[in-house]
Amino acid sequence: MLRMLSGDVNLSGCSVQNFSFISFSDTFHSLLSFTLNHTYSLFDSTYETISRDAKPLVSTLFSDLELYLHGDPNISVEHSVHSFYDKLFPLVYQHLVNPGLGSNVSTWSSEGSECLRATRHDVNPFGPHPQELAQGLSRALVAGRALSRALAVGAEVLNATETVGMTRQCGRALVRMFFCPHCRGLTLIRPCGGLCLNVMRGCLAGLAELDGSWRRYVALLEALSGTLSGGYEVELALLRIRERINDAILTAQLHGPHLSAV
């Protein structure tokens, strides 16, 4: 696990140019791309009449999920999921529930589409599936978001650590403390406590500025461990999007007569 995430990190020089954050971001991107195409295939194979107009909605949903995973504070998974279903409802109603309204989405007035979007929560054409998808994704993606943030902060901390070097004066003090008696053949003489304390104070003073960064990093890792203990898996949650959307559309078709009456 560590080797897979760390890539080609040069620990001897604290080089973080190839730090795991880049590898992890690529893994997230690949997973999202795969599940996006997996969801596209649902419309191409099963709901071809709305495929062209539904794909941009699917793309927007997955773009929001990717932004959320990378820590965008303006993205809410639940809001993005419900916004997707709000915009999907007019397509499903016109082409799958009541196809007599026309085959081209452009023939459906913008006012009519907006009315359907506004009433989606009240009419509830998709049953419990939108809420289940929103809640499931929210729980699962929290872990991925936390891990992404932890890796990003880890890269920042290591970069900061790399810039903190040992001064020449500190190096000379350490050599004097450890080896000067040996140079005179007095190998059993240990340096006094006062000298050790003074040398360490001088040498570690430059590292004090790292305390806040490391504390923040440790706090993120503690939060991440708590999140991961819930057992939610990002990959499974994303793969279920296709199934949840299909179940929602089937529910709307099943209750078509009731929806048309409303």
Secondary structure, 3 states (H helix, E strand, C coil): CHHHHHCCCECCCCECCCCHHHHHHHHHHHHHHHHHHHHHHHHHHCCHHHHHHHHHHHHHHHHHHHHHHCCCCCCCHHHHHHHHHHHHHHHHHHHHHCHHHCCCHHHCCHHHHHHHHHHHHHHCCCCCHHHHHHHHHHHHHHHHHHHHHHHHHHHHHHHHHHHCCCCHHHHHHHHHHHHHHHHCCCCCCCCCHHHHHHHHHHHHHHHHHHHHHHHHHHHHHHHHHHHHCCCCCHHHHHHHHHHHHHHHHHHHHHCHHHHHHC
